[in-house]
């Protein structure tokens, strides 16, 4: 296990000869530089460097360093003065770096805040608070993201000081660095399942206003921004976790204390608009928070020493992933997300464990899924985060 210290990590600066620069079409870079020069002509951005190279360098500065950098000159102030302008310029140049958005709340006050980890430079920054009429409790709502568009949705939740659910829908746009209140869901719900399939957002199950579990489900077209109902689930369920696998939505209520009843699970196929019961092995072994990587379902278990495991559809069983357990710095409750073959686990006090998955050469014939090995590293966090607890995390690109 490796430990990464934020203060000692610096991202390399791209130069015109670097292979990464081939990902940025030169005509776009020149156009953006010409536009920026036209708006704020005068001294060069960085003395001794052409403005196209200088602009590329400045757009890779950690967000936390922007306040100090804005004092350098007027052109730096105009470029880095607002996050909207910073991310807009990055979009023009085709940057596509991952950012980890974490919903966190204070352990005593339960006041919600958003913290964002730059996964390229391992630095943190904040975004504006959610535009709620009154603060919502930190549990009960769900978050889904459209990573490539740089958009994040907050759905549902619970009315403050009461247990009645909300049909609230909020949208955050990274390129505008702002929240918007959107058309609400058809059904108010809390503690429900959600997922994105082919660009459509699904909200299923959950708790109703009278605290009974729901079997109602609906889908959102985020382009037309229109919610419409889909087939009922066939059983009332308050979701513990959900995942999109092979174009289907898998929803589980998870194991609940005192573990007297086997958990229920449902699977939705949008092509047929039908639900079916989740297989026994999948739902009974789904004991934690999930991510889908390489077409396989992985779970970071709440039990079993927080080991990582992968589902084997052929045997309807779960296989432990080789490597060490989740690092001891990661304490429950935690949130799990992924990007490519990388898993991010945000634990109590916002410690972040980063797991790199690697396929192993295995000649076993009885497993449908390949064998994997995971290697973890831990990102140190500021001491100011030590009273924060995560409730959700999502990866966006910008």
LODONU-212825 format. One record per residue: residue in three letters; x, y, z of N, C-alpha, C, CB in turn. Coordinates in steps of 0.05 Angstrom, whole numbers, plus 5000, padded with zeros to 4 digits. Glycine has a CB too. Layout:
<rs>
AlaXYZXYZXYZXYZ;...
</rs>
This chain:
<rs>
Unk501749765000500050005000501850255000498150005024;Unk501150434982502650684981501050914993503450754952;Unk502451115002501051345014502051594999501751375045;Unk500151744989500751974973500152224989499051984947;Unk502052394992501652645007501052864987504152715024;Unk498953014993498053224975500253424971495553354985;Unk501553504992503453724991505853664974504353795019;Unk506453414969508853344954508253254925510353134968;Unk505753274917504953174891504553414872502453004892;Unk505953404849505553614828505253474801507953804828;Unk503253554786502853444760504853544740499953494750;Unk505853384722507653474702506353664682508953244686;Unk507753864673506754054654506953934626508154324656;Unk504753944611504953844583506454044566502053794572;Unk507953944547509354104528508554014500512454094532;Unk509254174480508254124453509353854443509054344435;Unk511553764453512653514443511653274458515553524445;Unk510153314479509153084495507052934480508153184522;Unk506852664484504752514471501952604479505052224477;Unk501652694505499052784514498053024498499152854543;Unk499853184488498953424473497653354447501353604468;Unk498153104436496953024411493953004415498152764401;Unk493052984440490152954446488753224443489752844473;Unk490353444442489153714439489653814411490353904460;Unk487653814393488153904366489354184366485453904351;Unk491454224351492954474352491354704343495454444335;Unk489454664324487854894315486054994337486154814291;Unk485154814355483454894378485155054398482154654391;Unk487554964402489355104421489955374410491954944425;Unk490555394385491255654373488855844373492255614344;Unk486455734367484055894367483456004395481655734357;Unk483655834415483155924442485256134451483155684462;Unk487756084444489856274451489356544437492656164444;Unk488656534411488156784396485856934409487556714367;Unk483656784416481356914429482157044455479156714433;Unk483656904471484457004497486357254494485956794514;Unk488157244474489857464469488357704460492057394449;Unk486257654443484757874432483158014454482857774411;Unk482157854473480657974495482358124514479057754510;Unk484858024519486458144540489358174529486457964565;Unk489558324507492258354496494158504514491958504470;Unk496658484507498658614524501058434529497458704550;Unk501958434554504358274561503657974558505258334589;Unk505757814552505257524550504357404576507857384541;Unk502957184574501957044598504356964616500356794590;Unk506356834603508756764617511156854601508956454622;Unk512757054610514957154595516756924584516557354611;Unk517456944559519156744547517756504535521056644567;Unk515156484538513656264527511456374508512356094549;Unk511056244485508756314469506156284485508656144443;Unk504156444479501756434495500256174493499856654485;Unk500556024471499155764469500255574490499355654441;Unk502855564493504055384512503455484541507155364508;Unk503655754545503155864571500255814580503756164571;Unk498355844561495555794568495155504576493755874544;Unk496455324561496255044568497354984596497754874547;Unk499455114603500655074630498855184652503355214632;Unk497755424648496155554668493555404673495555844661;Unk492455274652489955134655490354864669488755084628;Unk492754804677493254564692494054624721495454394679;Unk493954874729494454944756492354834775494655254760;Unk493154734799491154644818489254874825492454544843;Unk486654804827484655014833485255154859481854884834;Unk486355014879486855134905489055354903487754924925;Unk490655354882492755554879491855804864495155434865;Unk489355804854488456024838488356294853485655964828;Unk487456304878487456564892490156704892486456534920;Unk492256554897494956664897495856744869496956474909;Unk495156574849496056624822494756864809495556384805;Unk492256924818490857154806492257414811488057164817;Unk493957424831495357674838497757734820496257674867;Unk498457544803500857574786500557794766501457304771;Unk498357794751497858004731494858004724499657964706;Unk494058204708491258234700490357994683490858484685;Unk492057894665491257674648490857424664493257634625;Unk492657374683492257134700489757164717494757094719;Unk489157404726486757454742484257404725486757744753;Unk484257484700481957444683481557144677482257594657;Unk483757004673483556714667482756544691486256614656;Unk483856614715483456444738481556574758486056394751;Unk480256794751478656944770476156794778477857204758;Unk475056624761472656474768473056184758470056594756;Unk471856004772471955724763470555684737470855534785;Unk468355844732466955814707468755864683464556004707;Unk470356084685472056154663474355944660473256434667;Unk475455854683477555664683476655404669478455594711;Unk474355294677473455044665472455084636471154934682;Unk471455324630470555384603472955374584469155654601;Unk475255494592477655484576478655194573479855664588;Unk478555044594479454764593477654614573479254634620;Unk475054674572473254534554474054604525470354614559;Unk474654864520475354944493477854794483475855244493;Unk479654744501482154604493481954304495484454704511;Unk479654194502479353904501480453764525480553804478;Unk480953894548481853754572479653564581482553964594;Unk480553334591478653144601479852994625477852934579;Unk480153144647481353024672479152944691483253224685;Unk479552744708477552664727477552834752477852364734;Unk475252884763474853034788472852874805473853324783;Unk473552834830471852674848470152864866473652494866;Unk467552864861465753024876464652864900463353134858;Unk465052974924464252834948462252994964466752774966;Unk459852864969457952984987458752915015455052894981;Unk459253115032460153065059458453225079463153125063;Unk458353135104456853285124458453275150454053175128;Unk458053485166459353495192458153305211459253785203;Unk459753155226458752945244456853055265461052805256;Unk457253295275455553405296453253565286457253585314;Unk453753745267451553925257450053795234452754185248;Unk451153595221450053465197449653665174447353335204;Unk451053885175450854085153452353975129452054355161;Unk451053975105452253855081454054055067449953775062;Unk456253955056457954105039459053925017460354245055;Unk459954044995461153894973464153954973459853964946;Unk465753744972468653764969469453624943470153654994;Unk471253744928472053634902475053574903471353824879;Unk475753334896478553244895479453234866478952974908;Unk481453394859482753384833484453134832484553644828;Unk483552934816484752674816487352674799482852474805;Unk488052894787490652914773492753024791490353094748;Unk492053214808494053354826493553294855493953654821;Unk491353154862490753084890490553334907492852894901;Unk489053524898488453764914485453794915489754024901;Unk484553924937481753954942480754244937481053874971;Unk478254264929476954524928473954484932477554674900;Unk472454704934469654694940468054794916469054854965;Unk465454744917463554854898461254994914462354634879;Unk459555144901457455284915455555084929455855464896;Unk454255174951452355004965449854954948451555124992;Unk448454744953446054674938443854884945445054394945;Unk442354964925440255174928437655064940439655314902;Unk437754974964435354864978434055084994436054624996;Unk431355084995429955285011430755255041426955245008;Unk431155015050432154965077434054725075429854915097;Unk436054715093438054495091436654225093440054525114;Unk437554045075436453775075438253585091436053665046;Unk437153385104438853195119440853055100437152995133;Unk443052965111445152855094444652575083447752855108;Unk442552445092441852175083439152175069441951975107;Unk438851985052436251945039436152025010434252095054;Unk437852225002437852304974439852134958438452604971;Unk439652144932441451994915442852184895439951774899;Unk445252114886446752264867447352094843449352384879;Unk446952204819447852064795449352274778445451944779;Unk450952184760452552364744452552284714455452384754;Unk452952484697453552454669456452544666451552604650;Unk458352374671461152454673462252614650462952214678;Unk461652524625462752644602461652924596462352474577;Unk459152964605457853234602458653424625454853204601;Unk459853314646460553474669458153554686462053724660;Unk456053384686453653454701453153254723451153464682;Unk451953344745451353174768448553244777453453214790;Unk446953034784444253074794443952974823442252924776;Unk442553134839441753054866438753004865442553264887;Unk437852764874435052684872433952614899434752444853;Unk431452704904429952614928431152724954429852324928;Unk430752564975431652635001429352635021433052915000;Unk429952755044428052755066427553045075429052585090;Unk425053115082424453375092425753415120421353415095;Unk427053635124428353685150426453645174429553955151;Unk427553515195426053465220423553295217425253725232;Unk423253175193421052985189422152755172418553125175;Unk420552545170421452315154420152305127420852065169;Unk418552505120417252495094419252555071414852705093;Unk419052415049420952445027420452685009420952195010;Unk422352744992422352964974422352864945424653164979;Unk421253024927421552974898423453164885418752984884;Unk425253274902427153474894429053374872428753564918;Unk429753544853431753484833433553734829430553404805;Unk436153714835438053924831440153844811439354004858;Unk441054034795443053974775445454154778441854004746;Unk447854034779450354184780451854154754452154094804;Unk452754374742454254374717457054474723452854554695;Unk459054304718461754374725462854604708463654134722;Unk461954624683462954834665461755104672462354764636;Unk459555114687458355364696458755404726455355364689;Unk459655194739460055204768457655314783462555374775;Unk455355194776452855284789450855064791451655524773;Unk448955094810446754914814444255034801446354854844;Unk442454864793439754944783437654764795439654944752;Unk435354874802433054714811431554634786431254884830;Unk431154374782429954264758427154154764431754044746;Unk425754074743423053954747423253714765421853874719;Unk421453694784421653474804420953204793419953544828;Unk421553004809420752724802417752704805422152524820;Unk416552504792413652464795412952384823412752244775;Unk414652214835414152104862416252204881414151794861;Unk415452304904417352374925418352114937415952544948;Unk421052094941422251844951424851904965422651654928;Unk425551724983428151734997429151454999427851875025;Unk431851425002433151165005432250984982432451035032;Unk432851064958431950924934434250854916429851094918;Unk433650704895435750634875435750824851435350344866;Unk438050864840438251034816440550944799438651334824;Unk440551024774442650954755442151084728442850644752;Unk444251084711444051204685444550984664446151434682;Unk442650954646442850754624442350904598440850514628;Unk444350904580444151034554443251324557442150884536;Unk444351454576443751744580441151804595443651874554;Unk439551604601437051644616437451584645434851464604;Unk436151744662436551724691434151584704436952004704;Unk434651374719432551214731432451254761432950914725;Unk430051274772429651294801427551084808428651584810;Unk428150894826426450664831426250614861427450414816;Unk423850524870423450434897423750664917425350214904;Unk424550594941424950784962422750794983425251064950;Unk422950985001420851025021418851235012422251105048;Unk416351195019414251375012413651565035411651225004;Unk411651735032411051935052410051805078408852125041;Unk408851575077407951445101409951235111405251315096;Unk412351255100414551085108414350795098414851075138;Unk412350745081412150485068414050475044409250415060;Unk415050235038416850205015415250214989418449945017;Unk416550334969415250374943415950154923415950644932;Unk414150104904414849944881414750104855413049694879;Unk414450374858414250554835416950624824412750814843;Unk417050654798419650724784419050914762421050464773;Unk421051084756420751284735423451334722419651544746;Unk423351464699425751524683425751814673426051324660;Unk428051934672428352204663429952214637429752384684;Unk428952364617430452434594431652704600428652444567;Unk434352724605435552974613435853184591438252924625;Unk435353104566435353294544432753444543435953154517;Unk430553294542427853414542426953494570425853224529;Unk428253384590427653414618424753344624428253694627;Unk424253084619421552984622421652724637420152954595;Unk420252714660420052464676417552314667419852524706;Unk417752044664415351884659415651624673414951844629;Unk413351504681413451254696414351014679410751194709;Unk415450814692416150564678414750334694419250514676;Unk415150094686413849864699414449864729414749604687;Unk412449784745412849754774414849534779410149694788;Unk416149544802418349364808417349074814419849464832;Unk414849044822413948784829414148714858415348574813;Unk415748874872415948854901416649124913418048634909;Unk415749184936416349444949419149414961414249514971;Unk420849614955423649584964424849864969425349434943;Unk426249884991427950124996430850044991427650235026;Unk432050164971434650064961436950134979435150184934;Unk438749944982441249984996443450064976442149735011;Unk443349934952445349994931444149924904447949834936;Unk445250034883444449984856446750004837442150174848;Unk446649864815448749874795447649824767450949664802;Unk448949934747448149884719450149684707447950144702;Unk449249454698450949244688449649124663451449024709;Unk451149124641450149014616447549134607449848714619;Unk447249394611444849534602442449494619444249454575;Unk442749374643440549334661441149464688440049034665;Unk438949534703439249654729438749444751437249894732;Unk440749404767440649214789440249364815443149034790;Unk438249294831437549434856437349234878434949594853;Unk438749284900438649104924438049264949441348954927;Unk436549144967436049274993438249205013433349185004;Unk440049025006442248965024441448815049443749215031;Unk443448725064442948585089442348795111445348405097;Unk440248755125439448935147439448795173436649055141;Unk440448925194440448815221437548775229441949015241;Unk436948555242438748345253439148105234437548245279;Unk439148145208439847935188437947695190442747845192;Unk435447745196433547525199432347435172431247605217;Unk432447625152431147555126433247595104428647735122;Unk433047425084434847455061434047705046434547205043;Unk436047865037435448115023434048064996437948275019;Unk432348264989431048254963432648404943428148364965;Unk432348334917433748474896432148454870436548364892;Unk432048664855430648664829432448764807428148844831;Unk431748684782433348754759431448864738434948504748;Unk432049094727430349224707431749224680429749514715;Unk430249134659431149134632429649344617430748854618;Unk430949574609429549784596428549714568431350034594;Unk429749514555428949434529426149304529430949234516;Unk425549154550422949024552421149164572423348734560;Unk422249354587420749494608419649294628418449664596;Unk421249104636420448904655422448874677420048634640;Unk421448784700423048724724423148424728421948864749;Unk425348324738425548044746427048034773426947874724;Unk426747804787427947774812430947724809426647544828;Unk432647854825435447824824436147534834436948034842;Unk438247424822439047154829439847144859441447054812;Unk439446904871439946874900442846934907439246594908;Unk444746824892447546864899448347154897449246694881;Unk447347294877448047574874447047744897447047684848;Unk444547714904443347884925444347814953440347864924;Unk444947564958445947484984448847554988445447194989;Unk450347574967453147644969453747944965454747494950;Unk451648094958451948384954451848514981449648504935;Unk454148534994454248625022455648885025455648415038;Unk455649055005456949315007456249494984459949275008;Unk458049684979457649884957459049794932458650164966;Unk457749834909458749714884459749914864456449564872;Unk461449814846462249954822462349744799465050104825;Unk461949834775462249664751464649734736459649674734;Unk466449544732468949594718469449364698471449614737;Unk470049434674470649234654468349034650473249074661;Unk465849134653463548964650463048774673463748814625;Unk464348814695464048634719463248804743466648484724;Unk461648674761460648804785462448744808457748714791;Unk463548964820465348944843463849064867468049084838;Unk464348954890463249054915465349084936460948874925;Unk465449314949467049364973465349294997468249654975;Unk465949075010464148965030464149125056464848675036;Unk461749165067461449275093462449085115458649365099;Unk462548825108463348615126465948495115461148395130;Unk466748265125468948115113471548285112468248015085;Unk471948445132474448615134474648805110476848435136;Unk472348885100472249085078473948995054473249355088;Unk473748745047475148635024473648714998475548335026;Unk475048714976473848754950473248484937475748924932;Unk470848454925470148204912468748264886468448034931;Unk468648064869467448094842465347874838469548094820;Unk463247944824461047744820461647574795458447894816;Unk461247304799461647114777458847014769463446874786;Unk457847114746455147044737454846754731454447214713;Unk456946624722456746344714456146164738459446244701;Unk457346224761456846054785454946194804459546004798;Unk454046434798452246594816453546614843449446464818;Unk456046694843457546714869459446954867459146454875;Unk460747014889462547234891465447134896461747434913;Unk467347254882470147164884471747394896471247084856;Unk473347334916475047534929477247624910476347424955;Unk477747884909479848004892482447984908479248304884;Unk484547884895487147864907488248144915489247724889;Unk489948144935491048394945490148444974490248634928;Unk491048664985490448725013487648825016492448935024;Unk486548815041483848935045484049245041482948875074;Unk481749365042481649655041483449775063478749765043;Unk485149975058486950085078485450165104488350325067;Unk486850125126485550165152484750455157487450085174;Unk485850645142484950925145482050965136486851105129;Unk481050785120478350815109476350695129478050685081;Unk474950865143473050775163470150815153473450925190;Unk468350645161465550665153464250905168464050405159;Unk462251025156461150965130462951075107458351085127;Unk462750945084464351025062462751035036466750835058;Unk463851155015462651174989464551074968461651464983;Unk463550944947465250824927464550924900465050514928;Unk466550984883466151064855468550964839465751374852;Unk468451004813470650894796471051064771470050604789;Unk473351014759474051134733475850944719475351424737;Unk474950824697476550634683477050394701479250754675;Unk479550314706480250094723481050184751482449924711;Unk480350424758481050534784478650564802482450814781;Unk478850484827476750494847477450714867476150224860;Unk475450884874475851084894473951024918475351374883;Unk475051004942473450964966473951204984474150694980;Unk471851354990472051585009470851495035470551834997;Unk472551495056471651415083471251645101473651225094;Unk470651575126470251785147472651955149469651645174;Unk472252215154474352425154475452485126476652345172;Unk474052375106474752415077477452315069474552705071;Unk478452115083480751965073479951825047481951765094;Unk481651825027481051705001482951484995481051914978;Unk481951244990483551024981483150984951482850754996;Unk485350964937485350934908486350654901486951154893;Unk484650494889485350214883485750174853483250024893;Unk488050074845488650024817488149724812491550104809;Unk486149664795485549384788487249294765482549364781;Unk488149044767489748924746488748634742492748924753;Unk488348564716487548294710489948104713486448284681;Unk489347874723491447664726491047454705491347544755;Unk493247334697493147114678492346864694495847074664;Unk489946774690488846544705487746344685486646634725;Unk488546094688487645884670485145734681489845684665;Unk483945834702481645704713479345714693480845834740;Unk477945494689475745484670473045534682475745214656;Unk472845514709470245524722469345804728470245354746;Unk471046004723470246284728469646424702472446434744;Unk467346554701466746714677468246974677463746764676;Unk468747084701470147334703473147284706469147504727;Unk474947454696477747414700478547464729479347594682;Unk480847354737481847414764483047684764483947194772;Unk482847824787483848094790485648114814481548294792;Unk487348324813489048394836488648694840492048324831;Unk488448784865488149064871490449164888485449114885;Unk491349404882493549534896492549804905496149554879;Unk492749864931491650104943493750314949490050034968;Unk492950564947494450784958492450974972496050934936;Unk493451124991491751305007492551595003491951225037;Unk490551764998491052044995490652185022489152174974;Unk492652315032492452465057490452695053495152565067;Unk489152775074487152995072487753205092484252885076;Unk486853455088487253665107485853595134486053935097;Unk487053705156485953655182483153775185487753765204;Unk482453965169479854095171477653905162479754345153;Unk478353675150476353485141475753265162477253345115;Unk477153275184477053055203474353025217479153085224;Unk472553215214469953185226467753135204469253435242;Unk468653065180466753035158466252735152467753175133;Unk463852675144463052405136461952415108460952295156;Unk462752235090461752235063459052095062463752095044;Unk457352185043454852045038454651955009452552225045;Unk456252074991456152004963458652114949453652114949;Unk459451984927461652084911461152014882464351964921;Unk461952204865461552164836463952274821458952304826;Unk464752154799466952254782465852404758468752014773;Unk466852644754466152804730468752864715464653064737;Unk468552914689470852984673470653274663471152804649;Unk472953414664473053694655475853774650471653884675;
</rs>
